[in-house]
Amino acid sequence: MKWLIALCLALAAARVTAATAYVTDELVLGVYAEQNNQGQRLTTLHSGARLETLSVNGEFTQVRLTDGAEGWVKSAYLTTREPVTARVKQLEEELDRSRATTPALAEAAAHSEVLQLKQELAATQSELAAANSALAAAPAPAAAPGGIMPSISAATSGRPWTGIFAAVVALACGFWLGYGTLARRIKRKFGGLKVY
């Protein structure tokens, strides 16, 4: 029974398929024509170089390079995990690609939001103007002597600029309220990036 298990293990070890391996981060690795470091050096690989493993024999692994050349390297310098330098390079390239598109998208989104807020502001201003004209057209209620309405009427009767001043203050407050709302929405949507 033990010999059957040993035979299965030997067959599994003999049947090596081409698997991807990478040169580790720490070195420059020589590829040799023979299974030792004494033969002809075919090429030199740097950290992160991708290659295929064909077979393993003791301390050496037979590999195939991306250009199709085959040779032997020390097994201790190979790893099946992609090295950090290669992963960092990929992440930097992805980040550069995303940075190239992000400002244009952010500007378009902010522009559409600004248009929407301008429409809301125009609608609110028209409602305010309608309310002001309705208030101006309505007859003044008769107030009891000593009430609040006679004092307001007396205070504004000689000074029409107070109504204009109140309207300007109301518009300024509306503008700053809209601006603050826009700033909060952009900050929430784009993580603090202000695009104006």
Backbone as CSV, one residue per row, in Angstrom:
resi,resn,N_x,N_y,N_z,CA_x,CA_y,CA_z,C_x,C_y,C_z
1,MET,0.812,-1.188,0.000,0.000,0.000,0.000,0.861,1.261,0.000
2,LYS,1.949,1.265,0.761,2.843,2.414,0.805,3.490,2.651,-0.548
3,TRP,3.788,1.589,-1.241,4.430,1.756,-2.546,3.466,2.385,-3.557
4,LEU,2.139,2.131,-3.385,1.145,2.734,-4.268,1.057,4.250,-4.032
5,ILE,1.101,4.661,-2.777,1.086,6.087,-2.448,2.345,6.763,-2.978
6,ALA,3.510,6.099,-2.796,4.771,6.655,-3.293,4.744,6.783,-4.812
7,LEU,4.151,5.786,-5.495,4.046,5.826,-6.957,3.152,6.989,-7.401
8,CYS,2.028,7.214,-6.704,1.131,8.337,-7.032,1.837,9.673,-6.837
9,LEU,2.591,9.800,-5.735,3.336,11.025,-5.492,4.410,11.249,-6.548
10,ALA,5.082,10.208,-6.956,6.112,10.333,-7.985,5.497,10.744,-9.319
11,LEU,4.332,10.169,-9.660,3.657,10.542,-10.912,3.190,12.000,-10.864
12,ALA,2.693,12.422,-9.719,2.243,13.804,-9.589,3.421,14.767,-9.711
13,ALA,4.565,14.416,-9.139,5.748,15.268,-9.222,6.311,15.274,-10.639
14,ALA,6.221,14.170,-11.347,6.756,14.089,-12.708,5.890,14.862,-13.686
15,ARG,4.602,14.943,-13.403,3.679,15.620,-14.313,3.568,17.097,-13.921
16,VAL,4.592,17.853,-14.221,4.622,19.271,-13.891,4.096,20.052,-15.089
17,THR,3.125,20.875,-14.833,2.584,21.705,-15.908,3.251,23.073,-15.859
18,ALA,3.146,23.785,-16.937,3.733,25.123,-16.999,2.960,26.049,-16.070
19,ALA,3.614,26.512,-15.008,2.991,27.416,-14.046,3.740,28.741,-14.068
20,THR,3.065,29.790,-13.733,3.683,31.112,-13.718,4.456,31.297,-12.428
21,ALA,5.650,31.866,-12.542,6.473,32.181,-11.382,7.107,33.542,-11.628
22,TYR,7.555,34.218,-10.559,8.179,35.535,-10.649,9.509,35.505,-9.917
23,VAL,10.461,36.304,-10.362,11.714,36.463,-9.653,11.427,37.345,-8.446
24,THR,11.976,36.993,-7.281,11.680,37.737,-6.063,12.217,39.162,-6.127
25,ASP,11.858,39.964,-5.130,12.172,41.394,-5.120,13.644,41.718,-4.853
26,GLU,14.402,40.822,-4.309,15.701,41.170,-3.752,16.885,41.079,-4.696
27,LEU,16.764,40.599,-5.907,17.976,40.268,-6.627,17.880,40.440,-8.138
28,VAL,19.054,40.225,-8.757,19.160,40.075,-10.204,19.575,38.631,-10.413
29,LEU,18.809,37.895,-11.204,18.975,36.445,-11.315,19.500,36.068,-12.686
30,GLY,20.520,35.203,-12.707,21.069,34.717,-13.964,20.344,33.456,-14.419
31,VAL,20.099,33.353,-15.740,19.496,32.161,-16.337,20.608,31.432,-17.076
32,TYR,20.811,30.144,-16.743,21.927,29.378,-17.296,21.430,28.262,-18.198
33,ALA,22.294,27.842,-19.100,21.947,26.788,-20.050,21.914,25.425,-19.367
34,GLU,22.649,25.254,-18.277,22.701,23.968,-17.575,22.136,24.115,-16.169
35,GLN,22.003,22.971,-15.484,21.379,22.956,-14.166,22.264,23.494,-13.056
36,ASN,23.354,24.068,-13.373,24.204,24.639,-12.324,24.595,26.049,-12.740
37,ASN,25.200,26.746,-11.848,25.601,28.115,-12.158,26.931,28.173,-12.904
38,GLN,27.463,27.025,-13.321,28.766,26.962,-13.984,28.647,27.063,-15.507
39,GLY,27.471,26.766,-16.054,27.302,26.763,-17.518,27.207,28.163,-18.085
40,GLN,26.866,28.223,-19.363,26.741,29.503,-20.066,25.539,30.283,-19.536
41,ARG,25.765,31.563,-19.250,24.669,32.429,-18.800,23.924,32.918,-20.045
42,LEU,22.628,32.587,-20.098,21.814,32.973,-21.247,21.348,34.420,-21.150
43,THR,20.908,34.792,-19.975,20.416,36.153,-19.765,20.369,36.444,-18.280
44,THR,20.030,37.683,-17.954,19.887,38.096,-16.562,18.474,38.627,-16.375
45,LEU,17.828,38.203,-15.297,16.467,38.651,-14.984,16.490,39.569,-13.779
46,HIS,15.609,40.538,-13.786,15.485,41.460,-12.656,14.242,41.110,-11.852
47,SER,14.158,41.664,-10.673,13.023,41.412,-9.792,11.721,41.717,-10.510
48,GLY,10.748,40.829,-10.367,9.444,41.007,-10.976,9.324,40.420,-12.362
49,ALA,10.421,39.874,-12.922,10.353,39.286,-14.260,9.437,38.064,-14.224
50,ARG,8.594,37.959,-15.231,7.628,36.864,-15.289,8.193,35.745,-16.163
51,LEU,8.021,34.505,-15.705,8.484,33.357,-16.471,7.648,32.137,-16.129
52,GLU,7.770,31.080,-16.940,7.025,29.838,-16.704,7.984,28.775,-16.203
53,THR,7.536,28.006,-15.198,8.346,26.894,-14.709,7.979,25.650,-15.497
54,LEU,8.993,24.948,-15.967,8.758,23.731,-16.747,8.990,22.482,-15.907
55,SER,10.074,22.470,-15.151,10.343,21.322,-14.282,11.248,21.762,-13.140
56,VAL,11.230,20.979,-12.073,12.060,21.257,-10.901,12.945,20.047,-10.685
57,ASN,14.259,20.306,-10.504,15.204,19.222,-10.268,16.145,19.686,-9.160
58,GLY,15.857,19.255,-7.951,16.696,19.631,-6.819,16.610,21.111,-6.540
59,GLU,17.772,21.774,-6.531,17.823,23.206,-6.231,17.544,24.065,-7.445
60,PHE,17.377,23.460,-8.625,17.219,24.235,-9.853,15.866,24.002,-10.499
61,THR,15.376,25.019,-11.190,14.104,24.958,-11.895,14.342,25.326,-13.350
62,GLN,13.785,24.504,-14.245,13.870,24.832,-15.667,12.724,25.796,-15.976
63,VAL,13.060,26.908,-16.656,12.074,27.952,-16.907,12.044,28.320,-18.387
64,ARG,10.898,28.892,-18.782,10.748,29.442,-20.133,10.484,30.932,-19.977
65,LEU,11.262,31.752,-20.673,11.121,33.194,-20.594,10.020,33.660,-21.542
66,THR,9.655,34.916,-21.451,8.587,35.458,-22.296,8.962,35.452,-23.768
67,ASP,10.271,35.478,-24.086,10.687,35.432,-25.487,10.817,34.003,-26.008
68,GLY,10.505,32.999,-25.179,10.533,31.598,-25.590,11.812,30.859,-25.235
69,ALA,12.851,31.572,-24.812,14.111,30.924,-24.431,13.913,30.114,-23.156
70,GLU,14.638,28.980,-23.057,14.558,28.115,-21.886,15.912,28.033,-21.214
71,GLY,15.907,27.913,-19.883,17.141,27.805,-19.135,16.855,27.373,-17.712
72,TRP,17.898,27.416,-16.882,17.790,26.957,-15.493,18.133,28.102,-14.539
73,VAL,17.381,28.172,-13.430,17.639,29.144,-12.367,17.549,28.427,-11.029
74,LYS,18.101,29.053,-9.987,17.993,28.470,-8.645,16.554,28.615,-8.168
75,SER,15.989,27.530,-7.672,14.585,27.505,-7.227,14.339,28.435,-6.054
76,ALA,15.342,28.643,-5.215,15.156,29.458,-4.021,14.813,30.907,-4.359
77,TYR,15.125,31.357,-5.559,14.881,32.743,-5.940,13.575,32.949,-6.690
78,LEU,12.745,31.936,-6.773,11.459,32.044,-7.453,10.329,32.040,-6.430
79,THR,9.256,32.688,-6.773,8.070,32.710,-5.927,6.844,32.664,-6.825
80,THR,5.763,32.109,-6.306,4.529,32.044,-7.095,3.693,33.304,-6.926
81,ARG,4.020,34.125,-5.951,3.288,35.376,-5.727,3.958,36.495,-6.506
82,GLU,3.143,37.369,-7.065,3.671,38.507,-7.804,4.381,39.436,-6.821
83,PRO,5.609,39.855,-7.120,6.366,40.700,-6.195,5.719,42.070,-5.998
84,VAL,6.061,42.672,-4.886,5.486,43.954,-4.511,5.820,45.026,-5.548
85,THR,7.026,45.006,-6.093,7.399,46.048,-7.056,6.496,46.025,-8.285
86,ALA,6.148,44.840,-8.761,5.266,44.734,-9.925,3.855,45.189,-9.565
87,ARG,3.375,44.813,-8.381,2.033,45.226,-7.967,1.954,46.733,-7.764
88,VAL,2.980,47.323,-7.179,2.994,48.771,-6.968,2.976,49.490,-8.317
89,LYS,3.743,48.995,-9.271,3.768,49.617,-10.601,2.386,49.557,-11.250
90,GLN,1.700,48.415,-11.136,0.348,48.290,-11.689,-0.604,49.271,-11.015
91,LEU,-0.543,49.372,-9.692,-1.423,50.280,-8.964,-1.152,51.740,-9.319
92,GLU,0.105,52.092,-9.511,0.431,53.462,-9.913,-0.134,53.773,-11.295
93,GLU,-0.052,52.811,-12.222,-0.604,53.022,-13.563,-2.126,53.173,-13.501
94,GLU,-2.800,52.363,-12.677,-4.253,52.483,-12.527,-4.627,53.832,-11.918
95,LEU,-3.847,54.273,-10.942,-4.105,55.556,-10.315,-3.931,56.695,-11.309
96,ASP,-2.899,56.623,-12.140,-2.695,57.654,-13.161,-3.854,57.681,-14.149
97,ARG,-4.352,56.497,-14.544,-5.497,56.450,-15.464,-6.742,57.032,-14.818
98,SER,-6.966,56.731,-13.541,-8.164,57.259,-12.881,-8.055,58.762,-12.665
99,ARG,-6.864,59.271,-12.399,-6.686,60.712,-12.237,-6.928,61.445,-13.544
100,ALA,-6.644,60.790,-14.658,-6.837,61.435,-15.956,-8.314,61.665,-16.246
101,THR,-9.193,60.806,-15.726,-10.615,60.949,-16.022,-11.394,61.624,-14.909
102,THR,-10.910,61.594,-13.689,-11.674,62.099,-12.548,-11.983,63.594,-12.620
103,PRO,-11.043,64.491,-12.927,-11.393,65.914,-12.944,-12.485,66.258,-13.951
104,ALA,-12.455,65.637,-15.117,-13.487,65.920,-16.117,-14.855,65.459,-15.624
105,LEU,-14.903,64.298,-15.003,-16.173,63.799,-14.474,-16.664,64.673,-13.328
106,ALA,-15.764,65.067,-12.467,-16.145,65.910,-11.335,-16.663,67.260,-11.822
107,GLU,-16.010,67.823,-12.824,-16.454,69.112,-13.346,-17.825,69.003,-13.997
108,ALA,-18.056,67.917,-14.755,-19.363,67.737,-15.391,-20.464,67.564,-14.344
109,ALA,-20.195,66.776,-13.312,-21.197,66.566,-12.263,-21.474,67.868,-11.508
110,ALA,-20.420,68.608,-11.206,-20.605,69.872,-10.500,-21.373,70.865,-11.373
111,HIS,-21.088,70.885,-12.659,-21.787,71.794,-13.577,-23.278,71.472,-13.618
112,SER,-23.622,70.197,-13.712,-25.042,69.828,-13.748,-25.725,70.167,-12.424
113,GLU,-25.014,69.993,-11.318,-25.598,70.326,-10.020,-25.784,71.835,-9.873
114,VAL,-24.827,72.619,-10.389,-24.956,74.080,-10.346,-26.167,74.513,-11.163
115,LEU,-26.364,73.918,-12.342,-27.533,74.264,-13.156,-28.833,73.948,-12.423
116,GLN,-28.877,72.791,-11.766,-30.071,72.397,-11.020,-30.339,73.382,-9.879
117,LEU,-29.288,73.779,-9.161,-29.469,74.725,-8.061,-29.885,76.105,-8.566
118,LYS,-29.376,76.516,-9.732,-29.798,77.795,-10.307,-31.281,77.769,-10.667
119,GLN,-31.744,76.631,-11.189,-33.173,76.502,-11.512,-34.021,76.569,-10.247
120,GLU,-33.565,75.888,-9.185,-34.293,75.942,-7.917,-34.317,77.362,-7.353
121,LEU,-33.184,78.077,-7.480,-33.113,79.452,-6.995,-34.059,80.355,-7.788
122,ALA,-34.112,80.184,-9.100,-35.012,81.000,-9.923,-36.467,80.741,-9.557
123,ALA,-36.813,79.471,-9.316,-38.185,79.145,-8.929,-38.533,79.767,-7.578
124,THR,-37.600,79.697,-6.628,-37.834,80.280,-5.307,-37.960,81.792,-5.390
125,GLN,-37.122,82.416,-6.227,-37.196,83.875,-6.378,-38.520,84.299,-7.017
126,SER,-39.006,83.511,-7.981,-40.302,83.866,-8.598,-41.439,83.702,-7.587
127,GLU,-41.371,82.680,-6.741,-42.376,82.516,-5.682,-42.319,83.691,-4.701
128,LEU,-41.103,84.120,-4.367,-40.941,85.250,-3.459,-41.504,86.531,-4.077
129,ALA,-41.236,86.735,-5.355,-41.757,87.933,-6.034,-43.280,87.891,-6.083
130,ALA,-43.865,86.707,-6.343,-45.323,86.576,-6.374,-45.910,86.851,-4.992
131,ALA,-45.247,86.354,-3.960,-45.733,86.583,-2.602,-45.630,88.060,-2.240
132,ASN,-44.558,88.715,-2.640,-44.400,90.150,-2.368,-45.457,90.962,-3.099
133,SER,-45.739,90.624,-4.352,-46.753,91.382,-5.108,-48.143,91.131,-4.522
134,ALA,-48.412,89.912,-4.059,-49.705,89.627,-3.439,-49.839,90.390,-2.122
135,LEU,-48.754,90.495,-1.392,-48.764,91.229,-0.131,-48.967,92.724,-0.377
136,ALA,-48.345,93.224,-1.421,-48.483,94.646,-1.736,-49.897,94.957,-2.221
137,ALA,-50.538,94.027,-2.931,-51.870,94.252,-3.477,-52.953,94.071,-2.419
138,ALA,-52.693,93.342,-1.391,-53.699,93.080,-0.356,-53.915,94.338,0.470
139,PRO,-55.169,94.602,0.864,-55.422,95.778,1.700,-54.839,95.573,3.094
140,ALA,-54.373,96.636,3.670,-53.774,96.559,5.003,-54.865,96.304,6.019
141,PRO,-54.653,95.354,6.925,-55.659,95.085,7.936,-55.736,96.225,8.946
142,ALA,-56.913,96.401,9.423,-57.103,97.439,10.441,-56.533,96.929,11.732
143,ALA,-55.734,97.747,12.338,-55.078,97.311,13.558,-55.671,98.051,14.741
144,ALA,-55.619,97.373,15.821,-56.102,97.976,17.059,-55.122,99.053,17.499
145,PRO,-55.596,100.061,18.143,-54.688,101.109,18.605,-53.668,100.513,19.567
146,GLY,-52.412,100.884,19.356,-51.348,100.403,20.236,-50.830,99.036,19.841
147,GLY,-51.344,98.420,18.746,-50.872,97.092,18.312,-49.552,97.191,17.566
148,ILE,-49.118,96.064,17.009,-47.834,96.026,16.328,-47.906,96.615,14.930
149,MET,-49.043,96.494,14.243,-49.156,96.979,12.873,-49.021,98.498,12.777
150,PRO,-49.597,99.285,13.649,-49.391,100.730,13.528,-47.941,101.125,13.690
151,SER,-47.213,100.428,14.556,-45.808,100.792,14.749,-44.979,100.440,13.521
152,ILE,-45.287,99.328,12.855,-44.573,98.959,11.630,-44.925,99.927,10.516
153,SER,-46.197,100.246,10.383,-46.627,101.194,9.350,-45.981,102.545,9.577
154,ALA,-45.931,102.988,10.808,-45.342,104.286,11.107,-43.848,104.264,10.840
155,ALA,-43.202,103.126,11.100,-41.763,103.049,10.916,-41.387,103.019,9.444
156,THR,-42.217,102.434,8.588,-41.869,102.300,7.173,-42.551,103.303,6.273
157,SER,-43.477,104.076,6.784,-44.228,104.990,5.921,-43.341,106.073,5.339
158,GLY,-42.426,106.577,6.057,-41.585,107.653,5.558,-40.311,107.143,4.910
159,ARG,-40.044,105.833,4.989,-38.770,105.296,4.479,-39.018,104.088,3.560
160,PRO,-39.201,104.286,2.289,-39.434,103.154,1.387,-38.183,102.298,1.172
161,TRP,-37.046,102.829,1.482,-35.812,102.073,1.279,-35.682,100.896,2.242
162,THR,-36.415,100.874,3.356,-36.342,99.741,4.280,-36.887,98.472,3.641
163,GLY,-37.934,98.613,2.828,-38.458,97.438,2.117,-37.454,96.910,1.110
164,ILE,-36.769,97.823,0.418,-35.729,97.424,-0.549,-34.577,96.768,0.184
165,PHE,-34.193,97.358,1.319,-33.110,96.785,2.109,-33.471,95.371,2.585
166,ALA,-34.702,95.179,3.025,-35.143,93.851,3.490,-35.111,92.852,2.340
167,ALA,-35.516,93.290,1.126,-35.497,92.393,-0.033,-34.065,92.011,-0.396
168,VAL,-33.141,92.985,-0.345,-31.731,92.701,-0.653,-31.154,91.733,0.372
169,VAL,-31.475,91.939,1.652,-30.988,91.031,2.702,-31.549,89.624,2.475
170,ALA,-32.828,89.536,2.110,-33.441,88.224,1.865,-32.770,87.538,0.673
171,LEU,-32.491,88.289,-0.399,-31.811,87.698,-1.558,-30.392,87.260,-1.211
172,ALA,-29.681,88.059,-0.438,-28.322,87.690,-0.038,-28.332,86.423,0.810
173,CYS,-29.285,86.343,1.726,-29.398,85.131,2.556,-29.726,83.925,1.694
174,GLY,-30.606,84.114,0.717,-30.939,83.013,-0.188,-29.738,82.571,-1.002
175,PHE,-28.934,83.548,-1.475,-27.732,83.215,-2.239,-26.765,82.403,-1.384
176,TRP,-26.494,82.877,-0.162,-25.537,82.166,0.681,-26.064,80.805,1.122
177,LEU,-27.369,80.692,1.294,-27.950,79.396,1.610,-27.765,78.437,0.439
178,GLY,-27.992,78.921,-0.778,-27.778,78.083,-1.967,-26.315,77.720,-2.135
179,TYR,-25.424,78.695,-1.922,-23.992,78.426,-2.035,-23.547,77.385,-1.010
180,GLY,-24.012,77.525,0.215,-23.654,76.551,1.254,-24.174,75.164,0.935
181,THR,-25.398,75.098,0.404,-25.963,73.798,0.022,-25.138,73.173,-1.082
182,LEU,-24.756,73.947,-2.080,-23.927,73.447,-3.173,-22.584,72.958,-2.656
183,ALA,-21.945,73.714,-1.787,-20.643,73.324,-1.247,-20.746,72.016,-0.461
184,ARG,-21.816,71.883,0.345,-21.985,70.632,1.101,-22.206,69.453,0.172
185,ARG,-23.014,69.632,-0.858,-23.280,68.525,-1.791,-22.014,68.112,-2.532
186,ILE,-21.245,69.070,-2.977,-20.001,68.751,-3.686,-19.017,68.082,-2.754
187,LYS,-18.923,68.567,-1.529,-18.006,67.955,-0.567,-18.410,66.519,-0.274
188,ARG,-19.714,66.288,-0.113,-20.199,64.937,0.152,-19.976,64.019,-1.045
189,LYS,-20.187,64.548,-2.228,-20.107,63.738,-3.443,-18.670,63.446,-3.857
190,PHE,-17.774,64.432,-3.703,-16.411,64.277,-4.208,-15.367,64.271,-3.119
191,GLY,-15.765,64.133,-1.889,-14.817,63.988,-0.792,-14.000,65.227,-0.493
192,GLY,-14.607,66.377,-0.557,-13.905,67.589,-0.173,-13.332,68.345,-1.355
193,LEU,-13.376,67.790,-2.548,-12.860,68.475,-3.720,-13.857,69.515,-4.177
194,LYS,-13.454,70.775,-4.170,-14.349,71.838,-4.617,-14.024,72.170,-6.056
195,VAL,-15.011,72.071,-6.907,-14.843,72.398,-8.326,-15.816,73.510,-8.646
196,TYR,-15.337,74.735,-8.811,-16.196,75.870,-9.115,-15.729,76.512,-10.386
